[in-house]
Amino acid sequence: DFDRLISCGYQMESYRKLDMEEKKGFESVYFMNVKMTEEQLKAAVEKLMNDRECGEIFRVKGFLQKEDGSWLQLNATHNGISMNLIEKGQEVIIVIGEELKEQAIKKYFLKQDSL
């Protein structure tokens, strides 16, 4: 098996190294001390994930303290949303994606009445 590996060669190819300033890559926007119910947060994230005006959203994660003092951990992608009880957390919601529009995203976490 090693004979094939030993006798293999390589081929020179030209490539262009991407300048990191040229392509920004992932961005994140975060919101501290978000006060929402579990149901409001889930509804907001479901709508946010599909709102193209907010940018290309890949993931939303964070922690939420419930009214009874317990903590939820949020993990959301386009494949689904999970909310699990955890021992401790910090009230923060983080939105990860590309070309994020903070002002458009903010409306989902600052005003829950219309969700």
KOLGU-4560 file (N, C-alpha, C; in nm, 3 decimals, padded with zeros to 5 digits):
<recs>
<n_xx: 00.081 n_yy: -00.120 n_zz: 00.000 ca_xx: 00.000 ca_yy: 00.000 ca_zz: 00.000 c_xx: 00.086 c_yy: 00.127 c_zz: 00.000 mol: A seq: 1 type: ASP>
<n_xx: 00.198 n_yy: 00.120 n_zz: 00.070 ca_xx: 00.284 ca_yy: 00.238 ca_zz: 00.075 c_xx: 00.358 c_yy: 00.262 c_zz: -00.056 mol: A seq: 2 type: PHE>
<n_xx: 00.372 n_yy: 00.159 n_zz: -00.140 ca_xx: 00.440 ca_yy: 00.176 ca_zz: -00.268 c_xx: 00.371 c_yy: 00.282 c_zz: -00.353 mol: A seq: 3 type: ASP>
<n_xx: 00.239 n_yy: 00.278 n_zz: -00.354 ca_xx: 00.164 ca_yy: 00.379 ca_zz: -00.431 c_xx: 00.185 c_yy: 00.518 c_zz: -00.372 mol: A seq: 4 type: ARG>
<n_xx: 00.188 n_yy: 00.525 n_zz: -00.241 ca_xx: 00.207 ca_yy: 00.653 ca_zz: -00.176 c_xx: 00.348 c_yy: 00.709 c_zz: -00.201 mol: A seq: 5 type: LEU>
<n_xx: 00.448 n_yy: 00.622 n_zz: -00.193 ca_xx: 00.586 ca_yy: 00.663 ca_zz: -00.215 c_xx: 00.608 c_yy: 00.710 c_zz: -00.358 mol: A seq: 6 type: ILE>
<n_xx: 00.541 n_yy: 00.646 n_zz: -00.452 ca_xx: 00.563 ca_yy: 00.680 ca_zz: -00.592 c_xx: 00.471 c_yy: 00.791 c_zz: -00.643 mol: A seq: 7 type: SER>
<n_xx: 00.386 n_yy: 00.841 n_zz: -00.558 ca_xx: 00.297 ca_yy: 00.949 ca_zz: -00.605 c_xx: 00.376 c_yy: 01.079 c_zz: -00.617 mol: A seq: 8 type: CYS>
<n_xx: 00.329 n_yy: 01.165 n_zz: -00.698 ca_xx: 00.398 ca_yy: 01.292 ca_zz: -00.719 c_xx: 00.306 c_yy: 01.407 c_zz: -00.684 mol: A seq: 9 type: GLY>
<n_xx: 00.345 n_yy: 01.521 n_zz: -00.729 ca_xx: 00.262 ca_yy: 01.638 ca_zz: -00.708 c_xx: 00.265 c_yy: 01.721 c_zz: -00.835 mol: A seq: 10 type: TYR>
<n_xx: 00.169 n_yy: 01.805 n_zz: -00.846 ca_xx: 00.159 ca_yy: 01.889 ca_zz: -00.964 c_xx: 00.148 c_yy: 02.034 c_zz: -00.917 mol: A seq: 11 type: GLN>
<n_xx: 00.232 n_yy: 02.118 n_zz: -00.971 ca_xx: 00.229 ca_yy: 02.259 ca_zz: -00.935 c_xx: 00.103 c_yy: 02.323 c_zz: -00.994 mol: A seq: 12 type: MET>
<n_xx: 00.034 n_yy: 02.399 n_zz: -00.914 ca_xx: -00.085 ca_yy: 02.472 ca_zz: -00.958 c_xx: -00.073 c_yy: 02.615 c_zz: -00.908 mol: A seq: 13 type: GLU>
<n_xx: -00.124 n_yy: 02.704 n_zz: -00.987 ca_xx: -00.126 ca_yy: 02.842 ca_zz: -00.939 c_xx: -00.257 c_yy: 02.863 c_zz: -00.863 mol: A seq: 14 type: SER>
<n_xx: -00.251 n_yy: 02.947 n_zz: -00.766 ca_xx: -00.371 ca_yy: 02.980 ca_zz: -00.690 c_xx: -00.359 c_yy: 03.124 c_zz: -00.642 mol: A seq: 15 type: TYR>
<n_xx: -00.471 n_yy: 03.177 n_zz: -00.607 ca_xx: -00.474 ca_yy: 03.314 ca_zz: -00.557 c_xx: -00.509 c_yy: 03.309 c_zz: -00.409 mol: A seq: 16 type: ARG>
<n_xx: -00.419 n_yy: 03.357 n_zz: -00.328 ca_xx: -00.444 ca_yy: 03.362 ca_zz: -00.185 c_xx: -00.541 c_yy: 03.477 c_zz: -00.158 mol: A seq: 17 type: LYS>
<n_xx: -00.652 n_yy: 03.446 n_zz: -00.091 ca_xx: -00.752 ca_yy: 03.548 ca_zz: -00.065 c_xx: -00.705 c_yy: 03.644 c_zz: 00.044 mol: A seq: 18 type: LEU>
<n_xx: -00.724 n_yy: 03.770 n_zz: 00.018 ca_xx: -00.694 ca_yy: 03.873 ca_zz: 00.115 c_xx: -00.811 c_yy: 03.878 c_zz: 00.213 mol: A seq: 19 type: ASP>
<n_xx: -00.783 n_yy: 03.865 n_zz: 00.342 ca_xx: -00.890 ca_yy: 03.862 ca_zz: 00.442 c_xx: -00.968 c_yy: 03.993 c_zz: 00.446 mol: A seq: 20 type: MET>
<n_xx: -00.908 n_yy: 04.102 n_zz: 00.405 ca_xx: -00.980 ca_yy: 04.229 ca_zz: 00.400 c_xx: -01.079 c_yy: 04.229 c_zz: 00.283 mol: A seq: 21 type: GLU>
<n_xx: -01.047 n_yy: 04.152 n_zz: 00.180 ca_xx: -01.131 ca_yy: 04.147 ca_zz: 00.061 c_xx: -01.262 c_yy: 04.075 c_zz: 00.089 mol: A seq: 22 type: GLU>
<n_xx: -01.254 n_yy: 03.967 n_zz: 00.163 ca_xx: -01.373 ca_yy: 03.890 ca_zz: 00.199 c_xx: -01.383 c_yy: 03.890 c_zz: 00.350 mol: A seq: 23 type: LYS>
<n_xx: -01.484 n_yy: 03.953 n_zz: 00.402 ca_xx: -01.494 ca_yy: 03.972 ca_zz: 00.546 c_xx: -01.521 c_yy: 03.843 c_zz: 00.622 mol: A seq: 24 type: LYS>
<n_xx: -01.592 n_yy: 03.749 n_zz: 00.564 ca_xx: -01.622 ca_yy: 03.625 ca_zz: 00.635 c_xx: -01.737 c_yy: 03.643 c_zz: 00.732 mol: A seq: 25 type: GLY>
<n_xx: -01.738 n_yy: 03.560 n_zz: 00.835 ca_xx: -01.847 ca_yy: 03.563 ca_zz: 00.932 c_xx: -01.842 c_yy: 03.690 c_zz: 01.016 mol: A seq: 26 type: PHE>
<n_xx: -01.961 n_yy: 03.734 n_zz: 01.052 ca_xx: -01.976 ca_yy: 03.848 ca_zz: 01.143 c_xx: -02.067 c_yy: 03.803 c_zz: 01.255 mol: A seq: 27 type: GLU>
<n_xx: -02.067 n_yy: 03.876 n_zz: 01.363 ca_xx: -02.164 ca_yy: 03.847 ca_zz: 01.469 c_xx: -02.217 c_yy: 03.977 c_zz: 01.526 mol: A seq: 28 type: SER>
<n_xx: -02.342 n_yy: 03.971 n_zz: 01.568 ca_xx: -02.408 ca_yy: 04.081 ca_zz: 01.634 c_xx: -02.465 c_yy: 04.023 c_zz: 01.763 mol: A seq: 29 type: VAL>
<n_xx: -02.446 n_yy: 04.092 n_zz: 01.874 ca_xx: -02.497 ca_yy: 04.036 ca_zz: 01.998 c_xx: -02.583 c_yy: 04.138 c_zz: 02.073 mol: A seq: 30 type: TYR>
<n_xx: -02.672 n_yy: 04.084 n_zz: 02.155 ca_xx: -02.764 ca_yy: 04.165 ca_zz: 02.234 c_xx: -02.759 c_yy: 04.112 c_zz: 02.377 mol: A seq: 31 type: PHE>
<n_xx: -02.731 n_yy: 04.202 n_zz: 02.470 ca_xx: -02.722 ca_yy: 04.166 ca_zz: 02.611 c_xx: -02.856 c_yy: 04.192 c_zz: 02.680 mol: A seq: 32 type: MET>
<n_xx: -02.882 n_yy: 04.116 n_zz: 02.785 ca_xx: -02.997 ca_yy: 04.137 ca_zz: 02.873 c_xx: -03.130 c_yy: 04.141 c_zz: 02.798 mol: A seq: 33 type: ASN>
<n_xx: -03.147 n_yy: 04.049 n_zz: 02.704 ca_xx: -03.272 ca_yy: 04.039 ca_zz: 02.629 c_xx: -03.378 c_yy: 03.979 c_zz: 02.721 mol: A seq: 34 type: VAL>
<n_xx: -03.491 n_yy: 04.046 n_zz: 02.733 ca_xx: -03.601 ca_yy: 04.001 ca_zz: 02.818 c_xx: -03.714 c_yy: 03.954 c_zz: 02.728 mol: A seq: 35 type: LYS>
<n_xx: -03.728 n_yy: 03.823 n_zz: 02.715 ca_xx: -03.833 ca_yy: 03.763 ca_zz: 02.634 c_xx: -03.875 c_yy: 03.633 c_zz: 02.700 mol: A seq: 36 type: MET>
<n_xx: -03.993 n_yy: 03.588 n_zz: 02.667 ca_xx: -04.032 ca_yy: 03.455 ca_zz: 02.711 c_xx: -03.970 c_yy: 03.354 c_zz: 02.615 mol: A seq: 37 type: THR>
<n_xx: -03.974 n_yy: 03.229 n_zz: 02.654 ca_xx: -03.923 ca_yy: 03.122 ca_zz: 02.567 c_xx: -03.998 c_yy: 03.121 c_zz: 02.434 mol: A seq: 38 type: GLU>
<n_xx: -04.128 n_yy: 03.139 n_zz: 02.440 ca_xx: -04.211 ca_yy: 03.137 ca_zz: 02.318 c_xx: -04.180 c_yy: 03.257 c_zz: 02.229 mol: A seq: 39 type: GLU>
<n_xx: -04.162 n_yy: 03.375 n_zz: 02.290 ca_xx: -04.129 ca_yy: 03.494 ca_zz: 02.212 c_xx: -03.993 c_yy: 03.479 c_zz: 02.144 mol: A seq: 40 type: GLN>
<n_xx: -03.896 n_yy: 03.425 n_zz: 02.217 ca_xx: -03.763 ca_yy: 03.407 ca_zz: 02.160 c_xx: -03.766 c_yy: 03.310 c_zz: 02.043 mol: A seq: 41 type: LEU>
<n_xx: -03.837 n_yy: 03.199 n_zz: 02.059 ca_xx: -03.845 ca_yy: 03.100 ca_zz: 01.951 c_xx: -03.911 c_yy: 03.161 c_zz: 01.827 mol: A seq: 42 type: LYS>
<n_xx: -04.020 n_yy: 03.234 n_zz: 01.847 ca_xx: -04.090 ca_yy: 03.298 ca_zz: 01.734 c_xx: -04.000 c_yy: 03.401 c_zz: 01.666 mol: A seq: 43 type: ALA>
<n_xx: -03.929 n_yy: 03.480 n_zz: 01.746 ca_xx: -03.840 ca_yy: 03.582 ca_zz: 01.690 c_xx: -03.729 c_yy: 03.519 c_zz: 01.608 mol: A seq: 44 type: ALA>
<n_xx: -03.669 n_yy: 03.413 n_zz: 01.660 ca_xx: -03.558 ca_yy: 03.347 ca_zz: 01.589 c_xx: -03.607 c_yy: 03.281 c_zz: 01.461 mol: A seq: 45 type: VAL>
<n_xx: -03.724 n_yy: 03.218 n_zz: 01.465 ca_xx: -03.779 ca_yy: 03.156 ca_zz: 01.343 c_xx: -03.797 c_yy: 03.260 c_zz: 01.233 mol: A seq: 46 type: GLU>
<n_xx: -03.851 n_yy: 03.375 n_zz: 01.267 ca_xx: -03.872 ca_yy: 03.481 ca_zz: 01.166 c_xx: -03.739 c_yy: 03.542 c_zz: 01.122 mol: A seq: 47 type: LYS>
<n_xx: -03.651 n_yy: 03.565 n_zz: 01.217 ca_xx: -03.521 ca_yy: 03.624 ca_zz: 01.188 c_xx: -03.441 c_yy: 03.540 c_zz: 01.089 mol: A seq: 48 type: LEU>
<n_xx: -03.441 n_yy: 03.409 n_zz: 01.109 ca_xx: -03.362 ca_yy: 03.319 ca_zz: 01.024 c_xx: -03.404 c_yy: 03.327 c_zz: 00.877 mol: A seq: 49 type: MET>
<n_xx: -03.527 n_yy: 03.370 n_zz: 00.851 ca_xx: -03.577 ca_yy: 03.376 ca_zz: 00.714 c_xx: -03.592 c_yy: 03.518 c_zz: 00.660 mol: A seq: 50 type: ASN>
<n_xx: -03.548 n_yy: 03.616 n_zz: 00.735 ca_xx: -03.561 ca_yy: 03.756 ca_zz: 00.694 c_xx: -03.434 c_yy: 03.799 c_zz: 00.621 mol: A seq: 51 type: ASP>
<n_xx: -03.439 n_yy: 03.804 n_zz: 00.489 ca_xx: -03.322 ca_yy: 03.840 ca_zz: 00.407 c_xx: -03.277 c_yy: 03.984 c_zz: 00.431 mol: A seq: 52 type: ARG>
<n_xx: -03.366 n_yy: 04.070 n_zz: 00.481 ca_xx: -03.328 ca_yy: 04.208 ca_zz: 00.509 c_xx: -03.228 c_yy: 04.218 c_zz: 00.624 mol: A seq: 53 type: GLU>
<n_xx: -03.212 n_yy: 04.109 n_zz: 00.699 ca_xx: -03.119 ca_yy: 04.107 ca_zz: 00.812 c_xx: -02.980 c_yy: 04.060 c_zz: 00.772 mol: A seq: 54 type: CYS>
<n_xx: -02.964 n_yy: 04.015 n_zz: 00.649 ca_xx: -02.837 ca_yy: 03.960 ca_zz: 00.603 c_xx: -02.848 c_yy: 03.809 c_zz: 00.588 mol: A seq: 55 type: GLY>
<n_xx: -02.735 n_yy: 03.745 n_zz: 00.568 ca_xx: -02.731 ca_yy: 03.599 ca_zz: 00.553 c_xx: -02.701 c_yy: 03.538 c_zz: 00.690 mol: A seq: 56 type: GLU>
<n_xx: -02.806 n_yy: 03.497 n_zz: 00.758 ca_xx: -02.792 ca_yy: 03.445 ca_zz: 00.895 c_xx: -02.769 c_yy: 03.295 c_zz: 00.891 mol: A seq: 57 type: ILE>
<n_xx: -02.662 n_yy: 03.252 n_zz: 00.958 ca_xx: -02.627 ca_yy: 03.110 ca_zz: 00.965 c_xx: -02.669 c_yy: 03.047 c_zz: 01.097 mol: A seq: 58 type: PHE>
<n_xx: -02.656 n_yy: 03.125 n_zz: 01.205 ca_xx: -02.678 ca_yy: 03.066 ca_zz: 01.336 c_xx: -02.717 c_yy: 03.174 c_zz: 01.436 mol: A seq: 59 type: ARG>
<n_xx: -02.799 n_yy: 03.135 n_zz: 01.532 ca_xx: -02.832 ca_yy: 03.221 ca_zz: 01.646 c_xx: -02.810 c_yy: 03.136 c_zz: 01.769 mol: A seq: 60 type: VAL>
<n_xx: -02.737 n_yy: 03.191 n_zz: 01.866 ca_xx: -02.713 ca_yy: 03.116 ca_zz: 01.989 c_xx: -02.718 c_yy: 03.212 c_zz: 02.106 mol: A seq: 61 type: LYS>
<n_xx: -02.731 n_yy: 03.158 n_zz: 02.225 ca_xx: -02.732 ca_yy: 03.244 ca_zz: 02.341 c_xx: -02.798 c_yy: 03.179 c_zz: 02.461 mol: A seq: 62 type: GLY>
<n_xx: -02.828 n_yy: 03.264 n_zz: 02.559 ca_xx: -02.886 ca_yy: 03.218 ca_zz: 02.684 c_xx: -02.998 c_yy: 03.313 c_zz: 02.724 mol: A seq: 63 type: PHE>
<n_xx: -03.098 n_yy: 03.257 n_zz: 02.788 ca_xx: -03.214 ca_yy: 03.334 ca_zz: 02.833 c_xx: -03.251 c_yy: 03.288 c_zz: 02.972 mol: A seq: 64 type: LEU>
<n_xx: -03.273 n_yy: 03.383 n_zz: 03.063 ca_xx: -03.318 ca_yy: 03.347 ca_zz: 03.196 c_xx: -03.470 c_yy: 03.354 c_zz: 03.198 mol: A seq: 65 type: GLN>
<n_xx: -03.531 n_yy: 03.244 n_zz: 03.240 ca_xx: -03.677 ca_yy: 03.237 ca_zz: 03.249 c_xx: -03.725 c_yy: 03.309 c_zz: 03.374 mol: A seq: 66 type: LYS>
<n_xx: -03.855 n_yy: 03.335 n_zz: 03.380 ca_xx: -03.914 ca_yy: 03.405 ca_zz: 03.494 c_xx: -03.892 c_yy: 03.331 c_zz: 03.625 mol: A seq: 67 type: GLU>
<n_xx: -03.884 n_yy: 03.198 n_zz: 03.621 ca_xx: -03.864 ca_yy: 03.120 ca_zz: 03.743 c_xx: -03.717 c_yy: 03.114 c_zz: 03.786 mol: A seq: 68 type: ASP>
<n_xx: -03.629 n_yy: 03.182 n_zz: 03.711 ca_xx: -03.487 ca_yy: 03.186 ca_zz: 03.745 c_xx: -03.402 c_yy: 03.081 c_zz: 03.677 mol: A seq: 69 type: GLY>
<n_xx: -03.464 n_yy: 02.984 n_zz: 03.611 ca_xx: -03.387 ca_yy: 02.882 ca_zz: 03.539 c_xx: -03.334 c_yy: 02.941 c_zz: 03.409 mol: A seq: 70 type: SER>
<n_xx: -03.237 n_yy: 02.871 n_zz: 03.350 ca_xx: -03.170 ca_yy: 02.920 ca_zz: 03.229 c_xx: -03.196 c_yy: 02.828 c_zz: 03.110 mol: A seq: 71 type: TRP>
<n_xx: -03.210 n_yy: 02.890 n_zz: 02.994 ca_xx: -03.222 ca_yy: 02.817 ca_zz: 02.868 c_xx: -03.102 c_yy: 02.849 c_zz: 02.780 mol: A seq: 72 type: LEU>
<n_xx: -03.053 n_yy: 02.747 n_zz: 02.711 ca_xx: -02.948 ca_yy: 02.766 ca_zz: 02.611 c_xx: -03.014 c_yy: 02.753 c_zz: 02.475 mol: A seq: 73 type: GLN>
<n_xx: -02.994 n_yy: 02.852 n_zz: 02.390 ca_xx: -03.051 ca_yy: 02.856 ca_zz: 02.255 c_xx: -02.944 c_yy: 02.821 c_zz: 02.153 mol: A seq: 74 type: LEU>
<n_xx: -02.977 n_yy: 02.732 n_zz: 02.062 ca_xx: -02.894 ca_yy: 02.702 ca_zz: 01.944 c_xx: -02.989 c_yy: 02.690 c_zz: 01.827 mol: A seq: 75 type: ASN>
<n_xx: -02.970 n_yy: 02.775 n_zz: 01.726 ca_xx: -03.060 ca_yy: 02.774 ca_zz: 01.611 c_xx: -02.980 c_yy: 02.784 c_zz: 01.482 mol: A seq: 76 type: ALA>
<n_xx: -03.018 n_yy: 02.700 n_zz: 01.386 ca_xx: -02.967 ca_yy: 02.707 ca_zz: 01.250 c_xx: -03.087 c_yy: 02.691 c_zz: 01.158 mol: A seq: 77 type: THR>
<n_xx: -03.063 n_yy: 02.690 n_zz: 01.028 ca_xx: -03.173 ca_yy: 02.669 ca_zz: 00.935 c_xx: -03.227 c_yy: 02.526 c_zz: 00.944 mol: A seq: 78 type: HIS>
<n_xx: -03.155 n_yy: 02.438 n_zz: 01.010 ca_xx: -03.200 ca_yy: 02.300 ca_zz: 01.028 c_xx: -03.288 c_yy: 02.281 c_zz: 01.150 mol: A seq: 79 type: ASN>
<n_xx: -03.296 n_yy: 02.380 n_zz: 01.236 ca_xx: -03.382 ca_yy: 02.368 ca_zz: 01.353 c_xx: -03.338 c_yy: 02.455 c_zz: 01.469 mol: A seq: 80 type: GLY>
<n_xx: -03.424 n_yy: 02.458 n_zz: 01.570 ca_xx: -03.400 ca_yy: 02.537 ca_zz: 01.690 c_xx: -03.405 c_yy: 02.445 c_zz: 01.810 mol: A seq: 81 type: ILE>
<n_xx: -03.304 n_yy: 02.454 n_zz: 01.896 ca_xx: -03.308 ca_yy: 02.378 ca_zz: 02.021 c_xx: -03.295 c_yy: 02.475 c_zz: 02.137 mol: A seq: 82 type: SER>
<n_xx: -03.373 n_yy: 02.449 n_zz: 02.240 ca_xx: -03.368 ca_yy: 02.527 ca_zz: 02.363 c_xx: -03.362 c_yy: 02.427 c_zz: 02.477 mol: A seq: 83 type: MET>
<n_xx: -03.252 n_yy: 02.428 n_zz: 02.550 ca_xx: -03.231 ca_yy: 02.330 ca_zz: 02.656 c_xx: -03.205 c_yy: 02.399 c_zz: 02.789 mol: A seq: 84 type: ASN>
<n_xx: -03.258 n_yy: 02.340 n_zz: 02.895 ca_xx: -03.230 ca_yy: 02.390 ca_zz: 03.029 c_xx: -03.085 c_yy: 02.366 c_zz: 03.064 mol: A seq: 85 type: LEU>
<n_xx: -03.022 n_yy: 02.467 n_zz: 03.125 ca_xx: -02.885 ca_yy: 02.454 ca_zz: 03.171 c_xx: -02.877 c_yy: 02.510 c_zz: 03.313 mol: A seq: 86 type: ILE>
<n_xx: -02.765 n_yy: 02.485 n_zz: 03.379 ca_xx: -02.750 ca_yy: 02.527 ca_zz: 03.518 c_xx: -02.733 c_yy: 02.678 c_zz: 03.532 mol: A seq: 87 type: GLU>
<n_xx: -02.644 n_yy: 02.737 n_zz: 03.452 ca_xx: -02.616 ca_yy: 02.881 ca_zz: 03.460 c_xx: -02.595 c_yy: 02.937 c_zz: 03.321 mol: A seq: 88 type: LYS>
<n_xx: -02.615 n_yy: 03.067 n_zz: 03.308 ca_xx: -02.593 ca_yy: 03.132 ca_zz: 03.180 c_xx: -02.577 c_yy: 03.281 c_zz: 03.198 mol: A seq: 89 type: GLY>
<n_xx: -02.573 n_yy: 03.352 n_zz: 03.087 ca_xx: -02.566 ca_yy: 03.498 ca_zz: 03.086 c_xx: -02.662 c_yy: 03.544 c_zz: 02.979 mol: A seq: 90 type: GLN>
<n_xx: -02.745 n_yy: 03.643 n_zz: 03.009 ca_xx: -02.845 ca_yy: 03.687 ca_zz: 02.912 c_xx: -02.779 c_yy: 03.752 c_zz: 02.792 mol: A seq: 91 type: GLU>
<n_xx: -02.762 n_yy: 03.673 n_zz: 02.687 ca_xx: -02.703 ca_yy: 03.723 ca_zz: 02.564 c_xx: -02.758 c_yy: 03.642 c_zz: 02.446 mol: A seq: 92 type: VAL>
<n_xx: -02.783 n_yy: 03.710 n_zz: 02.337 ca_xx: -02.823 ca_yy: 03.646 ca_zz: 02.212 c_xx: -02.720 c_yy: 03.688 c_zz: 02.108 mol: A seq: 93 type: ILE>
<n_xx: -02.664 n_yy: 03.590 n_zz: 02.036 ca_xx: -02.561 ca_yy: 03.616 ca_zz: 01.936 c_xx: -02.611 c_yy: 03.568 c_zz: 01.800 mol: A seq: 94 type: ILE>
<n_xx: -02.607 n_yy: 03.656 n_zz: 01.702 ca_xx: -02.648 ca_yy: 03.624 ca_zz: 01.565 c_xx: -02.521 c_yy: 03.618 c_zz: 01.481 mol: A seq: 95 type: VAL>
<n_xx: -02.503 n_yy: 03.507 n_zz: 01.409 ca_xx: -02.382 ca_yy: 03.485 ca_zz: 01.330 c_xx: -02.420 c_yy: 03.471 c_zz: 01.183 mol: A seq: 96 type: ILE>
<n_xx: -02.346 n_yy: 03.537 n_zz: 01.096 ca_xx: -02.374 ca_yy: 03.528 ca_zz: 00.953 c_xx: -02.281 c_yy: 03.616 c_zz: 00.873 mol: A seq: 97 type: GLY>
<n_xx: -02.326 n_yy: 03.654 n_zz: 00.755 ca_xx: -02.250 ca_yy: 03.741 ca_zz: 00.666 c_xx: -02.337 c_yy: 03.860 c_zz: 00.627 mol: A seq: 98 type: GLU>
<n_xx: -02.272 n_yy: 03.974 n_zz: 00.611 ca_xx: -02.340 ca_yy: 04.097 ca_zz: 00.571 c_xx: -02.462 c_yy: 04.126 c_zz: 00.659 mol: A seq: 99 type: GLU>
<n_xx: -02.442 n_yy: 04.112 n_zz: 00.790 ca_xx: -02.550 ca_yy: 04.131 ca_zz: 00.886 c_xx: -02.591 c_yy: 04.278 c_zz: 00.894 mol: A seq: 100 type: LEU>
<n_xx: -02.719 n_yy: 04.300 n_zz: 00.908 ca_xx: -02.776 ca_yy: 04.435 ca_zz: 00.921 c_xx: -02.827 c_yy: 04.450 c_zz: 01.064 mol: A seq: 101 type: LYS>
<n_xx: -02.745 n_yy: 04.510 n_zz: 01.149 ca_xx: -02.776 ca_yy: 04.517 ca_zz: 01.292 c_xx: -02.910 c_yy: 04.584 c_zz: 01.321 mol: A seq: 102 type: GLU>
<n_xx: -02.940 n_yy: 04.692 n_zz: 01.253 ca_xx: -03.066 ca_yy: 04.762 ca_zz: 01.280 c_xx: -03.187 c_yy: 04.675 c_zz: 01.247 mol: A seq: 103 type: GLN>
<n_xx: -03.179 n_yy: 04.599 n_zz: 01.140 ca_xx: -03.290 ca_yy: 04.510 ca_zz: 01.103 c_xx: -03.302 c_yy: 04.395 c_zz: 01.203 mol: A seq: 104 type: ALA>
<n_xx: -03.189 n_yy: 04.343 n_zz: 01.249 ca_xx: -03.189 ca_yy: 04.232 ca_zz: 01.344 c_xx: -03.241 c_yy: 04.279 c_zz: 01.480 mol: A seq: 105 type: ILE>
<n_xx: -03.202 n_yy: 04.398 n_zz: 01.518 ca_xx: -03.237 ca_yy: 04.453 ca_zz: 01.650 c_xx: -03.387 c_yy: 04.452 c_zz: 01.675 mol: A seq: 106 type: LYS>
<n_xx: -03.467 n_yy: 04.475 n_zz: 01.572 ca_xx: -03.612 ca_yy: 04.483 ca_zz: 01.591 c_xx: -03.670 c_yy: 04.352 c_zz: 01.644 mol: A seq: 107 type: LYS>
<n_xx: -03.602 n_yy: 04.240 n_zz: 01.621 ca_xx: -03.653 ca_yy: 04.112 ca_zz: 01.668 c_xx: -03.631 c_yy: 04.090 c_zz: 01.818 mol: A seq: 108 type: TYR>
<n_xx: -03.537 n_yy: 04.162 n_zz: 01.876 ca_xx: -03.504 ca_yy: 04.140 ca_zz: 02.016 c_xx: -03.540 c_yy: 04.257 c_zz: 02.107 mol: A seq: 109 type: PHE>
<n_xx: -03.578 n_yy: 04.370 n_zz: 02.050 ca_xx: -03.612 ca_yy: 04.484 ca_zz: 02.133 c_xx: -03.761 c_yy: 04.509 c_zz: 02.143 mol: A seq: 110 type: LEU>
<n_xx: -03.839 n_yy: 04.456 n_zz: 02.049 ca_xx: -03.984 ca_yy: 04.473 ca_zz: 02.054 c_xx: -04.049 c_yy: 04.339 c_zz: 02.023 mol: A seq: 111 type: LYS>
<n_xx: -04.108 n_yy: 04.279 n_zz: 02.125 ca_xx: -04.167 ca_yy: 04.146 ca_zz: 02.107 c_xx: -04.317 c_yy: 04.150 c_zz: 02.085 mol: A seq: 112 type: GLN>
<n_xx: -04.382 n_yy: 04.263 n_zz: 02.103 ca_xx: -04.528 ca_yy: 04.270 ca_zz: 02.096 c_xx: -04.584 c_yy: 04.223 c_zz: 01.963 mol: A seq: 113 type: ASP>
<n_xx: -04.517 n_yy: 04.255 n_zz: 01.853 ca_xx: -04.572 ca_yy: 04.226 ca_zz: 01.720 c_xx: -04.532 c_yy: 04.090 c_zz: 01.666 mol: A seq: 114 type: SER>
<n_xx: -04.457 n_yy: 04.011 n_zz: 01.744 ca_xx: -04.412 ca_yy: 03.882 ca_zz: 01.692 c_xx: -04.520 c_yy: 03.783 c_zz: 01.701 mol: A seq: 115 type: LEU>
</recs>
